[in-house]
Structures are given as structure tokens and as C-alpha cells.
């Protein structure tokens, strides 16, 4: 159980869960066994290594390219008309 909980608390979702649920879980344990279970979780939360810093999301150039392509396709008939009127 310790190994699994330490692994869980090494990631952001597990840490976020325990940060939110800790007080409720520790305060509402109905039996000695449940209290000990939550104590072990709390100990492992404290021992688990902090997750690495979040990396910034990679930009997606395909969105820009797709938007540009749509713009060119929509504007090309207008440009052709303008060019035809000049002649």
C-alpha cells in the first residue's frame, strides 16, 4: 500500500486529490483501522517526491497554417475580381 500511495502522490492528480480530501478523510475516519489507513496515506504524501515542474505546451503550427489556408481560399475569388477589373 505504501508503494502504491507514494507512486500516486508523485503525480499532480494524486497530490491535488490528497490536498483537497486530507482534512475530511482524517477527520471522518470511523474506526481505528480507517484512521491508520489515512495516517499511512498522509505519511506517504509527505515522503513522495514532488512532481516535476509542468512543461509549457507546445504550440501547434498546424492551426495557424490551416487558418491561413482557409483565408487564402476565401479571399482568392475577391483578389481575382479585383485583378480582372484593373485590366
Helices and strands as residue ranges (DSSP letters): H 2-9, H 12-28, H 32-47, H 61-86
